[in-house]
Amino acid sequence: MNMPLTMHPSNGAATRLTHGLSQPLRLLESSPRLPAHADVVVIGGGIIGAFAAYYMARRGVCVALIEKGRIGAEQSSRNWGWCRQQNRDARELPMATRSLELWEQFAADSGEDTGFSRCGLLYLSDDEAQIAQWARWRDFARTAGVTTHMLSGREATERGRATGRTWKGGVFSPSDGTADPGKASPAAAAALMKLGGTVHQNCAARGIETEGGRVSGVVTEAGTIKTRTVVYAGGAWGSSFCRQLGIRFPQATIRQTIVRVAPTTQALPEALHTTRVSVTRRSDGSYNLAISGRGRVDPTLQLLRYAPQFVPMFAKRWRNVFPGGLEGIRGGHETLARWRLDATTPMERVRILDPRPDRAAVKQTYDRAVELLPALGQAGIASAWAGFVDSTPDGVPGIGEVAGIPGFILAAGFSGHGFGIGPGAGHLIADLVTGDKPIFDPAPFNPARFAQSAWGKVADF
Ligand SMILES: Cc1cc2nc3c(=O)[nH]c(=O)nc-3n(C[C@H](O)[C@H](O)[C@H](O)COP(=O)(O)OP(=O)(O)OC[C@H]3O[C@@H](n4cnc5c(N)ncnc54)[C@H](O)[C@@H]3O)c2cc1C
């Protein structure tokens, strides 16, 4: 059931919503009882876990979805909402394309509202090198059957007329779109419940039990669920959780900041990217503002441990990534500690990873957005928040059964792209669990690659 989300009075300063979070989020009621048994237990109620559970339930699988905090409250409600094929790495493009179809189909099948629409994404630039890079991607995308339109200077200026200035060029990807991050994961979890699945919030999974090497149960803070299959979709907590099971999963998190402004009276683009700032209309008419790729790295022991593997990633993205502070240690998600199954774990101490937004980024983002689209300055800042993007060394997620622990399926490390591809990833996970033909080739996501410390090709975007 939805709870009302009202705003504290605002004088233009960032405020928190009454449910204690700064980002809008539909709140769901949990199922009444933790089951003693389930065919599959999904750990983590972000977009990945919620869609994976939903697609399994559609096939008659008895699923319990376990979430230590609130459904969708971490990365999945903190993102821009972009669901794009545009500029996707070749490994992820099939997942992105199928996901767009699934976003539409989900609404029709479930009657739930994710706020998804194929509004198209607009990219504008004055940088010829960047425009040439987009043109190269367009040529590659054609080979995969994806249509995207390069815009001449005149066309870019016309499409970007709300900015009131001229542009050298751009791209418009008409079949891409956006969904509402405050609605999408709760919608998938609600649809799961309609199909008979159960949802358990404020319920951390502490670990798993095995019998003869195979998964035999999930130990939660509220009791044990017997099961032979676990999907672990815990986002930024993935590496720490896997460490308890002896699984090597190199992961680094980057703290990114988003600013939200109230609706304006002027018609603005639905989703606009420029190098300086990006603007996305939410389904309630307010706008998410962000600087693409900008983030802070908050040092933790886990980060230091895996730093050598992230050298190529940081070398590619360093221009926009700055040293952070204590937010990573405060979050507790990157701990090297081992925890016991019969005592409180770090996941129960931090129910929702809610890092502080970067104050400098809030100001810079807002100022740049108002400079680009002055109408955004009408109402001032409504709220601001941050989220930890969980990244793998090659920028591509790990999805698949982990060698050595039959029945344990990893689905984490979505590297800043997981929202838009959530339905496709969830469908693939369901395929792997039920043994159906995979919706697309799962090979690029095989977690076996994390066992080596070799550098893989870093995703282009
Ligand atoms: C600022 C920002 C902007 C972004 N913009 C975009 C975008 O425009 N488009 C896009 O596609 N992607 C975007 N992303 C990335 C996207 O949000 C993530 O890739 C995606 O949400 C990851 O989903 P997830 O389900 O894997 O993780 P999460 O949403 O983080 O969910 C993981 C859940 O697991 C729970 N959990 C962890 N461990 C346990 C446990 N032991 N027991 C129980 N529960 C547990 C956590 O509480 C959490 O709710 C952005 C991310 C950020 C932060």
The ligand as a Tripos MOL2 file, in Angstrom:
@<TRIPOS>MOLECULE
LIG
   53    58     1     0     0
SMALL
NO_CHARGES

@<TRIPOS>ATOM
      1 C1         22.9820    8.5790   -8.9500 C.3       1 LIG1
      2 C2         22.7410    7.3630   -9.8070 C.ar      1 LIG1
      3 C3         22.2850    7.5170  -11.1140 C.ar      1 LIG1
      4 C4         22.0430    6.3830  -11.9170 C.ar      1 LIG1
      5 N1         21.4260    6.5390  -13.1300 N.ar      1 LIG1
      6 C5         21.0380    5.4480  -13.8390 C.ar      1 LIG1
      7 C6         20.2510    5.5760  -15.0160 C.ar      1 LIG1
      8 O1         19.8400    6.6610  -15.4050 O.2       1 LIG1
      9 N2         19.9520    4.4500  -15.7130 N.ar      1 LIG1
     10 C7         20.3530    3.2190  -15.2920 C.ar      1 LIG1
     11 O2         20.0790    2.2410  -15.9860 O.2       1 LIG1
     12 N3         21.0290    3.0630  -14.1280 N.ar      1 LIG1
     13 C8         21.3650    4.1380  -13.3870 C.ar      1 LIG1
     14 N4         22.0320    3.9910  -12.2060 N.ar      1 LIG1
     15 C9         22.4070    2.6520  -11.7610 C.3       1 LIG1
     16 C10        21.2240    1.8850  -11.2130 C.3       1 LIG1
     17 O3         20.5120    2.6680  -10.2790 O.3       1 LIG1
     18 C11        21.7350    0.5980  -10.5530 C.3       1 LIG1
     19 O4         22.6030   -0.0880  -11.4400 O.3       1 LIG1
     20 C12        20.5810   -0.3290  -10.2020 C.3       1 LIG1
     21 O5         19.5860    0.3530   -9.4710 O.3       1 LIG1
     22 C13        21.1230   -1.4950   -9.3740 C.3       1 LIG1
     23 O6         20.0310   -2.2620   -8.9340 O.3       1 LIG1
     24 P1         20.2530   -3.4140   -7.8740 P.3       1 LIG1
     25 O7         18.9330   -4.0330   -7.6530 O.co2     1 LIG1
     26 O8         21.3960   -4.2620   -8.3320 O.co2     1 LIG1
     27 O9         20.8080   -2.6810   -6.5610 O.3       1 LIG1
     28 P2         20.0660   -1.7860   -5.4640 P.3       1 LIG1
     29 O10        19.0060   -0.9550   -6.0230 O.co2     1 LIG1
     30 O11        21.1440   -1.0870   -4.7190 O.co2     1 LIG1
     31 O12        19.3690   -2.8510   -4.5550 O.3       1 LIG1
     32 C14        20.0620   -3.7710   -3.7620 C.3       1 LIG1
     33 C15        19.1960   -4.0620   -2.5540 C.3       1 LIG1
     34 O13        19.7150   -5.1780   -1.8550 O.3       1 LIG1
     35 C16        19.4920   -4.9870   -0.4760 C.3       1 LIG1
     36 N5         20.3910   -5.8830    0.2420 N.ar      1 LIG1
     37 C17        21.7460   -5.9380    0.1540 C.ar      1 LIG1
     38 N6         22.2190   -6.9390    0.9060 N.ar      1 LIG1
     39 C18        21.1510   -7.5390    1.4930 C.ar      1 LIG1
     40 C19        20.9940   -8.6120    2.3940 C.ar      1 LIG1
     41 N7         22.0500   -9.3150    2.8440 N.pl3     1 LIG1
     42 N8         19.7520   -8.9420    2.8070 N.ar      1 LIG1
     43 C20        18.6710   -8.2610    2.3540 C.ar      1 LIG1
     44 N9         18.7600   -7.2200    1.4990 N.ar      1 LIG1
     45 C21        19.9880   -6.8690    1.0680 C.ar      1 LIG1
     46 C22        19.7560   -3.4930   -0.2840 C.3       1 LIG1
     47 O14        19.1490   -3.0130    0.8650 O.3       1 LIG1
     48 C23        19.1870   -2.9140   -1.5680 C.3       1 LIG1
     49 O15        17.8590   -2.4600   -1.4020 O.3       1 LIG1
     50 C24        22.3150    5.0920  -11.3910 C.ar      1 LIG1
     51 C25        22.7650    4.9390  -10.0840 C.ar      1 LIG1
     52 C26        22.9590    6.0550   -9.2830 C.ar      1 LIG1
     53 C27        23.3850    5.8620   -7.8390 C.3       1 LIG1
@<TRIPOS>BOND
     1     1     2 1
     2     2     3 ar
     3     2    52 ar
     4     3     4 ar
     5     4     5 ar
     6     4    50 ar
     7     5     6 ar
     8     6     7 ar
     9     6    13 1
    10     7     8 2
    11     7     9 ar
    12     9    10 ar
    13    10    11 2
    14    10    12 ar
    15    12    13 ar
    16    13    14 ar
    17    14    15 1
    18    14    50 ar
    19    15    16 1
    20    16    17 1
    21    16    18 1
    22    18    19 1
    23    18    20 1
    24    20    21 1
    25    20    22 1
    26    22    23 1
    27    23    24 1
    28    24    25 2
    29    24    26 1
    30    24    27 1
    31    27    28 1
    32    28    29 2
    33    28    30 1
    34    28    31 1
    35    31    32 1
    36    32    33 1
    37    33    34 1
    38    33    48 1
    39    34    35 1
    40    35    36 1
    41    35    46 1
    42    36    37 ar
    43    36    45 ar
    44    37    38 ar
    45    38    39 ar
    46    39    40 ar
    47    39    45 ar
    48    40    41 1
    49    40    42 ar
    50    42    43 ar
    51    43    44 ar
    52    44    45 ar
    53    46    47 1
    54    46    48 1
    55    48    49 1
    56    50    51 ar
    57    51    52 ar
    58    52    53 1
@<TRIPOS>SUBSTRUCTURE
     1 LIG1         1 GROUP 0 **** ****
